[in-house]
Amino acid sequence: MGNADTKLNFRKAIVQLANKSQPIKPEDAFWDQFWVEAVSVQDVFALVTSNEIRKLRTEQPENLATLCYKATERLVKAVDNSCRTSAEHQAVLNCVRLLTRIIPYIFEDSEWREFFWSSLPANDKEESSPCLAQSLINAICDLLFCPDFTVSASVKKSGPDKAEELSNIDSCEYIWEAGVGFATSPPRNGQMEARRCELLKLLLTCLSETMYTPPNSSENHPNRWINYFTSAENRHALPLFTSLLNTVCAYDPVGTLPYNHLLFQDYQEPLVEVCLQLLIVTLDHDVNTCNSPTAVSPTSSVISSSLHVADETGLDNLFINYLSRIHRDEDFNFILKGITRLLNNPLLQSYLPNSTKRLHCHQELLVFFWKMCDYNKKFLYFVLKSSDVLDILVPILYHLNDSRADQSRVGLMHIGVFILLLLSGERNLGVRLNKTYVAAVPMDIPVFSGTHADLLITVFHKIIATGHQRLQPLFDCLLTILVNVSPYLKTLSMVASIKLLHLLEAFSTPWFLFSSPTNHHLVFFLLEIFNNIIQYQFDGNSNLVYTIIRKRHTFHALANIPTDINSINKCLNSRKISGRFQKMTNLKKQQPSDDEDENEESKDVEENLSENSKREDNNESEKSDEDEKSEIIEESMEGSHPAEPAPKGTLKATLLDIPGIEKMTEKESAHPSSQMLNEIATNSDEKSGPITEITNGETELSLDSNPQAPSPSGTPQSTFKRAIKTRGSIRVTQESSSSQSQSVWRPTSEWVQSWRSKLPLQTIMRLLQVLVPQVEKICIDKGLTDESEILKFLQHGTLVGLLPVPHPILIRKYQANSGTTAWFRTYMWGIIYLRNVDPAIWYETNVSLFEIQRV
């Protein structure tokens, strides 16, 4: 760790460097003192302050440039000497720590960013001399496969006399972990893993220039560090990719011994975290311009057998190239098991308190899983072809439920919902959701007995009903997921059925529908869910059918919603907030939010509807299921903890806005016909109306502009702008942040009529027309008061030949787009910024990609 004299000498050298009146020459012996004596990374960050680096940058730029050059030169020299001695090891570590501390401040100043791309002074006379950045990356990559320093030496080649030249080594023989393309698991060495970790953190620091460029300029100014590191010019690209991937996916934090994380120091966890961060960073930049030859070594041909060679890939980014070419089932299984093992780690339960290690890299894991599915469709289909997809679904739902009240984790909510949207575009997810759910971890949701579909619906209801106000932009995404899976849900529990109807009650209140030009789309989504289940899965969903019958007044009220302007104004003006709601509203207004009004409305309507529905059912002489609902809502899983807001002072990174859902998804028929394909094409036409007729009176929501619902500016407004344009969560767009312009819009009679006449109520009304008289008759004839008897009747009933012809199943599949790519880039670097606290590499620097705010 370095004694007091070493720290003092190091500190004096830094002060002298910043205060010298004349630049210190590169050949001066002064520079040697920075890498002769051991100084820990914590000491380097404490002794080299941010103010001194900035002072050095402005007042003594020659000294700062020479320091960076000499440190890089020392690393290159260590590679040339094969880094065989302990003195070389210490010099390398000191250089790594110094550069990790200094480089963010180089990126901070736009005029300095070109510095590392200048040639080395010693090689000025050579035509093809590598620049400083390339020399640094080459040296780091060489050192990551240095025998007896970061990897264990081969038995045949151990000892200083037999050691290989580092510049000629075949790094494919020294891959860090068994897994994809490599069968041998090397012996574990904590000290070597710690050195790898420091080198990788320096590498991550070098790649972090993106943090210092505004979000709108990332596309025009690609990160040259990442481009070079992932190109064929890096001879270690293949073994590095394999080492990073296998290190992450082979990691088991629990092991076999309880409390092992308290008994032994775990060098693996920080290594796994930085490997994961490097993976997602390198997979972010897809140049995709021309084919590049891949550097091949004798051993790499063995690894490449795991990677299907696809000529059409043509990616300059070799990391994306390798990832997209993985094709063997055993490799997919290894990757999926590794991801699910780590994702499920926070959900592990044990009789021994705190006996298992808890990981905190779930956000990086979700980004990596997204990238894996995005770049390798074979992997996506592998995930969905078995129930293993549920091992991804459950931890995502756990994190969504746990994060719903915490505004510092809004980004986590988004990535979880995006992954579910991606998965829901495939039929297999809906089928897998029918598997029975056995609660493995206490969650703050009602106790239920049912399937994973019930879990999905219950968690989504909890997010909508009790989540943070910043989550309202995700409502349409949550309902789109439910629409996609609804045709395949065989049996919904009573709890899930009540939750779905409760959402319809909340979103179909007249003043809520009239308060925004796009709120009615939420009702269209819910009606599509009911229609899909009734048409395709009627037989097993007696609970939902029973709940629809009990809540039939909601559908009748929706069908008869007033359209005259006097009634519309009366609904808007007669909204009364009781003292209880006024108190809740006042509490909300204390929080800096631009979209409070809509959130207050949505929460008020759910609370009011809960009371109203109880009142209405009590007026009937039938037994109400609202009492049951109240019990369900109050009775959460035993041992669960309610979702807590972020502690005051928690840091969060701002996020970009997400494009509208019409740009994120594309409609596909589950069984397309030529007629259906024409209708889908019509739906995507910009000139089409807001609703497109499908068949037999069933309607499908269009994603196009509604000419009868003008935006505040007077121009046609995308029907999903309310839901998506504010999806940035922290950074809100101008449209949504202008409360004055929002208040300008007023509903008209023509506007209400335009969508009310298109409500897809035909199937539900036909169901009520047939079943309500039958249910009433058996209740009177048999004197039934128990709902279980009615459920038995509904279970054996049928509507074959009585319902309209089933409508085509439409799936809204996620489509890659530049908007979500930019969002992921901002979110990813925000995670990396906040998670790297030891040392705090970027904390005191002025980043431009996002803003850091305190809750």
FENDAFEN-V874998 format. One record per residue. N is the residue number from 1. RES is the residue in one letter. D_LAST is the distance of its C-alpha to the last C-alpha in Angstrom with 1 decimal. Layout:
# FENDAFEN-V874998
n,res,d_last
N,RES,D_LAST
N,RES,D_LAST
This chain:
# FENDAFEN-V874998
n,res,d_last
1,M,35.7
2,G,37.8
3,N,39.3
4,A,38.7
5,D,41.4
6,T,40.0
7,K,36.6
8,L,38.3
9,N,40.5
10,F,37.6
11,R,35.7
12,K,38.8
13,A,39.3
14,I,35.8
15,V,36.5
16,Q,40.0
17,L,38.7
18,A,36.4
19,N,39.1
20,K,42.3
21,S,44.2
22,Q,45.8
23,P,44.4
24,I,45.2
25,K,47.5
26,P,46.6
27,E,49.7
28,D,49.0
29,A,48.8
30,F,45.7
31,W,43.4
32,D,44.8
33,Q,43.1
34,F,39.7
35,W,40.8
36,V,43.6
37,E,41.8
38,A,39.1
39,V,35.6
40,S,32.7
41,V,29.7
42,Q,27.5
43,D,30.1
44,V,30.1
45,F,26.4
46,A,26.8
47,L,30.1
48,V,29.3
49,T,26.5
50,S,24.6
51,N,26.3
52,E,29.7
53,I,29.3
54,R,28.4
55,K,31.3
56,L,33.5
57,R,32.6
58,T,33.5
59,E,36.3
60,Q,37.9
61,P,37.2
62,E,40.5
63,N,39.5
64,L,36.2
65,A,38.1
66,T,40.8
67,L,38.3
68,C,36.8
69,Y,40.4
70,K,41.8
71,A,39.1
72,T,39.7
73,E,43.4
74,R,43.3
75,L,41.6
76,V,44.3
77,K,46.9
78,A,45.7
79,V,46.0
80,D,49.5
81,N,50.4
82,S,49.0
83,C,46.7
84,R,49.2
85,T,48.9
86,S,46.4
87,A,46.3
88,E,45.4
89,H,42.6
90,Q,41.1
91,A,41.5
92,V,39.7
93,L,36.7
94,N,36.5
95,C,36.6
96,V,34.0
97,R,31.6
98,L,32.3
99,L,31.9
100,T,28.6
101,R,27.4
102,I,29.0
103,I,28.8
104,P,25.1
105,Y,26.2
106,I,29.2
107,F,27.2
108,E,25.0
109,D,28.1
110,S,29.7
111,E,33.1
112,W,32.9
113,R,32.1
114,E,35.8
115,F,36.8
116,F,36.6
117,W,38.7
118,S,41.5
119,S,44.6
120,L,45.2
121,P,47.5
122,A,50.1
123,N,50.5
124,D,50.8
125,K,54.5
126,E,53.8
127,E,53.3
128,S,50.8
129,S,48.8
130,P,45.4
131,C,42.4
132,L,40.2
133,A,37.4
134,Q,40.0
135,S,41.6
136,L,38.3
137,I,37.4
138,N,41.0
139,A,41.0
140,I,37.8
141,C,39.2
142,D,42.5
143,L,41.0
144,L,39.1
145,F,42.5
146,C,44.3
147,P,46.6
148,D,46.2
149,F,42.9
150,T,40.5
151,V,42.9
152,S,45.9
153,A,49.2
154,S,51.8
155,V,54.5
156,K,57.2
157,K,55.4
158,S,54.1
159,G,55.2
160,P,55.0
161,D,58.5
162,K,57.7
163,A,54.1
164,E,53.5
165,E,52.6
166,L,48.9
167,S,49.4
168,N,51.8
169,I,50.1
170,D,49.6
171,S,45.9
172,C,46.4
173,E,48.3
174,Y,45.3
175,I,42.5
176,W,40.1
177,E,40.1
178,A,42.4
179,G,41.4
180,V,41.8
181,G,45.0
182,F,45.4
183,A,47.1
184,T,47.2
185,S,44.4
186,P,44.8
187,P,44.7
188,R,41.3
189,N,40.7
190,G,37.5
191,Q,38.2
192,M,38.8
193,E,35.6
194,A,33.7
195,R,35.5
196,R,34.8
197,C,31.1
198,E,31.1
199,L,33.2
200,L,30.9
201,K,27.8
202,L,29.9
203,L,30.8
204,L,27.2
205,T,26.5
206,C,29.5
207,L,28.4
208,S,24.9
209,E,26.3
210,T,24.7
211,M,21.3
212,Y,22.8
213,T,24.3
214,P,22.8
215,P,22.4
216,N,25.3
217,S,27.6
218,S,27.3
219,E,30.2
220,N,32.4
221,H,31.8
222,P,31.9
223,N,30.9
224,R,34.3
225,W,33.2
226,I,32.4
227,N,35.5
228,Y,37.8
229,F,36.3
230,T,36.8
231,S,40.2
232,A,43.7
233,E,44.0
234,N,42.0
235,R,44.7
236,H,42.3
237,A,40.3
238,L,41.8
239,P,41.7
240,L,38.2
241,F,37.0
242,T,38.9
243,S,37.7
244,L,34.0
245,L,34.5
246,N,36.7
247,T,34.6
248,V,31.6
249,C,33.7
250,A,36.0
251,Y,33.4
252,D,33.7
253,P,31.1
254,V,32.9
255,G,36.5
256,T,39.2
257,L,38.6
258,P,36.1
259,Y,33.8
260,N,34.9
261,H,31.5
262,L,31.9
263,L,35.5
264,F,35.4
265,Q,33.0
266,D,31.8
267,Y,32.2
268,Q,31.8
269,E,28.2
270,P,26.8
271,L,29.7
272,V,29.0
273,E,25.3
274,V,26.4
275,C,29.3
276,L,27.0
277,Q,24.7
278,L,27.9
279,L,29.4
280,I,26.7
281,V,26.6
282,T,30.4
283,L,30.6
284,D,28.4
285,H,31.1
286,D,34.1
287,V,36.6
288,N,39.4
289,T,41.9
290,C,45.0
291,N,46.5
292,S,46.2
293,P,48.5
294,T,46.9
295,A,48.0
296,V,50.1
297,S,51.2
298,P,53.8
299,T,51.2
300,S,48.8
301,S,51.3
302,V,50.8
303,I,47.1
304,S,47.6
305,S,49.6
306,S,46.4
307,L,45.2
308,H,47.2
309,V,48.4
310,A,47.7
311,D,49.2
312,E,47.2
313,T,43.9
314,G,44.4
315,L,41.0
316,D,40.6
317,N,37.6
318,L,39.5
319,F,36.5
320,I,36.1
321,N,39.9
322,Y,40.2
323,L,37.4
324,S,39.1
325,R,42.5
326,I,41.8
327,H,44.1
328,R,45.5
329,D,44.6
330,E,44.4
331,D,41.9
332,F,39.8
333,N,40.1
334,F,39.0
335,I,35.9
336,L,34.9
337,K,35.6
338,G,33.5
339,I,30.5
340,T,30.9
341,R,31.5
342,L,28.2
343,L,26.2
344,N,27.8
345,N,27.2
346,P,24.1
347,L,26.4
348,L,29.3
349,Q,30.7
350,S,33.0
351,Y,35.1
352,L,34.2
353,P,30.7
354,N,28.6
355,S,31.7
356,T,30.3
357,K,27.9
358,R,24.5
359,L,23.4
360,H,19.9
361,C,21.2
362,H,21.2
363,Q,19.2
364,E,21.8
365,L,24.5
366,L,23.7
367,V,23.7
368,F,27.0
369,F,28.4
370,W,27.7
371,K,29.4
372,M,32.3
373,C,32.9
374,D,32.6
375,Y,35.1
376,N,37.4
377,K,38.4
378,K,40.9
379,F,38.1
380,L,36.4
381,Y,39.7
382,F,40.2
383,V,36.9
384,L,37.9
385,K,41.5
386,S,40.9
387,S,38.8
388,D,36.7
389,V,34.4
390,L,33.3
391,D,32.1
392,I,29.6
393,L,28.8
394,V,28.1
395,P,25.4
396,I,23.7
397,L,23.9
398,Y,22.6
399,H,19.4
400,L,19.0
401,N,19.6
402,D,17.4
403,S,14.3
404,R,14.9
405,A,12.4
406,D,9.4
407,Q,7.7
408,S,7.0
409,R,10.8
410,V,12.0
411,G,14.1
412,L,15.8
413,M,16.7
414,H,18.3
415,I,20.3
416,G,21.5
417,V,22.7
418,F,24.3
419,I,26.3
420,L,27.5
421,L,28.5
422,L,30.4
423,L,32.2
424,S,33.0
425,G,35.0
426,E,37.7
427,R,40.0
428,N,39.8
429,L,36.3
430,G,37.5
431,V,40.5
432,R,38.6
433,L,36.3
434,N,39.5
435,K,39.5
436,T,39.0
437,Y,35.7
438,V,35.9
439,A,32.6
440,A,31.8
441,V,28.4
442,P,27.1
443,M,24.7
444,D,23.2
445,I,25.8
446,P,29.2
447,V,32.0
448,F,34.4
449,S,37.4
450,G,37.6
451,T,36.8
452,H,33.8
453,A,33.9
454,D,33.2
455,L,30.2
456,L,28.9
457,I,29.5
458,T,28.1
459,V,24.8
460,F,24.6
461,H,25.4
462,K,22.6
463,I,20.0
464,I,21.5
465,A,22.0
466,T,18.9
467,G,16.3
468,H,13.0
469,Q,14.1
470,R,13.2
471,L,15.9
472,Q,18.8
473,P,19.8
474,L,20.7
475,F,23.2
476,D,26.1
477,C,25.5
478,L,25.5
479,L,28.7
480,T,30.3
481,I,30.0
482,L,31.7
483,V,34.4
484,N,35.2
485,V,35.9
486,S,37.4
487,P,41.0
488,Y,41.1
489,L,39.7
490,K,42.8
491,T,41.7
492,L,38.6
493,S,38.2
494,M,38.2
495,V,34.5
496,A,33.6
497,S,36.1
498,I,34.7
499,K,31.2
500,L,32.5
501,L,34.5
502,H,31.6
503,L,29.6
504,L,32.7
505,E,32.9
506,A,29.4
507,F,29.8
508,S,33.4
509,T,33.0
510,P,34.8
511,W,32.2
512,F,29.4
513,L,31.9
514,F,32.8
515,S,29.3
516,S,28.7
517,P,31.2
518,T,29.9
519,N,29.0
520,H,32.5
521,H,32.0
522,L,30.0
523,V,33.3
524,F,35.4
525,F,33.4
526,L,33.9
527,L,37.6
528,E,38.1
529,I,36.8
530,F,39.3
531,N,42.1
532,N,41.6
533,I,41.8
534,I,44.8
535,Q,46.7
536,Y,46.2
537,Q,45.3
538,F,46.9
539,D,49.0
540,G,46.3
541,N,43.8
542,S,45.5
543,N,42.3
544,L,40.8
545,V,44.1
546,Y,44.4
547,T,40.9
548,I,41.7
549,I,44.9
550,R,43.3
551,K,40.7
552,R,43.3
553,H,42.7
554,T,39.3
555,F,41.3
556,H,44.0
557,A,41.5
558,L,39.9
559,A,43.4
560,N,44.3
561,I,41.2
562,P,42.4
563,T,43.0
564,D,44.6
565,I,42.6
566,N,43.3
567,S,41.8
568,I,38.8
569,N,38.1
570,K,38.9
571,C,36.3
572,L,33.6
573,N,34.6
574,S,35.3
575,R,31.9
576,K,31.3
577,I,28.3
578,S,29.2
579,G,27.7
580,R,25.8
581,F,24.3
582,Q,23.9
583,K,21.7
584,M,19.5
585,T,19.4
586,N,18.5
587,L,15.6
588,K,14.4
589,K,15.2
590,Q,12.8
591,Q,9.9
592,P,10.1
593,S,12.1
594,D,15.5
595,D,17.2
596,E,16.9
597,D,20.6
598,E,21.6
599,N,19.1
600,E,20.4
601,E,23.8
602,S,23.4
603,K,22.2
604,D,24.8
605,V,27.5
606,E,27.0
607,E,27.1
608,N,30.1
609,L,31.8
610,S,31.6
611,E,33.4
612,N,35.8
613,S,36.9
614,K,37.6
615,R,39.7
616,E,41.6
617,D,42.4
618,N,43.5
619,N,45.9
620,E,47.5
621,S,49.9
622,E,48.3
623,K,46.1
624,S,42.4
625,D,40.1
626,E,37.1
627,D,37.7
628,E,37.4
629,K,34.2
630,S,32.8
631,E,33.8
632,I,32.4
633,I,28.9
634,E,29.0
635,E,30.5
636,S,27.9
637,M,29.1
638,E,30.1
639,G,27.8
640,S,24.7
641,H,21.3
642,P,19.2
643,A,16.1
644,E,13.2
645,P,9.6
646,A,7.0
647,P,7.4
648,K,5.6
649,G,5.2
650,T,5.3
651,L,6.4
652,K,7.2
653,A,10.3
654,T,11.4
655,L,14.4
656,L,17.8
657,D,19.4
658,I,21.9
659,P,25.5
660,G,27.1
661,I,28.5
662,E,31.9
663,K,31.2
664,M,29.6
665,T,32.4
666,E,36.2
667,K,38.4
668,E,41.1
669,S,43.7
670,A,44.1
671,H,47.8
672,P,48.4
673,S,51.7
674,S,52.9
675,Q,52.4
676,M,48.8
677,L,48.0
678,N,49.3
679,E,47.2
680,I,44.0
681,A,45.1
682,T,45.5
683,N,42.0
684,S,40.6
685,D,42.8
686,E,40.9
687,K,43.7
688,S,43.6
689,G,42.7
690,P,39.6
691,I,41.4
692,T,44.0
693,E,46.7
694,I,47.0
695,T,49.9
696,N,51.4
697,G,49.1
698,E,45.9
699,T,43.3
700,E,40.6
701,L,37.5
702,S,37.7
703,L,34.8
704,D,36.5
705,S,36.2
706,N,37.2
707,P,39.6
708,Q,39.5
709,A,35.8
710,P,35.2
711,S,31.8
712,P,30.9
713,S,32.4
714,G,35.6
715,T,35.6
716,P,35.6
717,Q,32.2
718,S,31.5
719,T,31.4
720,F,28.2
721,K,26.2
722,R,24.3
723,A,23.3
724,I,22.8
725,K,22.2
726,T,18.6
727,R,18.1
728,G,16.1
729,S,13.1
730,I,10.8
731,R,13.6
732,V,15.9
733,T,19.6
734,Q,21.7
735,E,23.6
736,S,20.9
737,S,18.9
738,S,22.1
739,S,22.4
740,Q,25.8
741,S,27.3
742,Q,26.2
743,S,28.0
744,V,31.1
745,W,31.9
746,R,34.3
747,P,35.9
748,T,39.7
749,S,42.4
750,E,43.3
751,W,39.8
752,V,39.7
753,Q,43.2
754,S,42.4
755,W,40.0
756,R,41.4
757,S,44.8
758,K,43.2
759,L,41.4
760,P,42.7
761,L,43.9
762,Q,47.4
763,T,47.1
764,I,45.2
765,M,47.7
766,R,50.6
767,L,49.2
768,L,48.9
769,Q,52.4
770,V,54.0
771,L,52.2
772,V,51.5
773,P,55.3
774,Q,55.9
775,V,53.3
776,E,54.5
777,K,58.0
778,I,57.6
779,C,55.6
780,I,58.5
781,D,61.3
782,K,59.9
783,G,58.1
784,L,54.9
785,T,51.9
786,D,50.2
787,E,47.8
788,S,48.8
789,E,52.2
790,I,50.8
791,L,48.6
792,K,51.8
793,F,53.5
794,L,50.7
795,Q,50.7
796,H,54.3
797,G,54.2
798,T,54.3
799,L,53.6
800,V,55.6
801,G,57.4
802,L,55.7
803,L,52.4
804,P,52.2
805,V,52.7
806,P,49.5
807,H,47.3
808,P,46.3
809,I,43.2
810,L,40.7
811,I,38.0
812,R,35.1
813,K,34.7
814,Y,31.9
815,Q,33.1
816,A,31.7
817,N,30.6
818,S,29.2
819,G,26.1
820,T,24.9
821,T,26.1
822,A,23.9
823,W,20.8
824,F,21.7
825,R,22.2
826,T,18.7
827,Y,17.1
828,M,19.5
829,W,18.9
830,G,15.2
831,I,15.8
832,I,18.5
833,Y,16.5
834,L,13.8
835,R,16.5
836,N,19.0
837,V,18.2
838,D,21.8
839,P,22.7
840,A,19.5
841,I,21.5
842,W,19.3
843,Y,16.5
844,E,18.2
845,T,19.6
846,N,18.9
847,V,18.5
848,S,19.5
849,L,19.1
850,F,15.3
851,E,12.5
852,I,9.9
853,Q,6.6
854,R,3.8
855,V,0.0
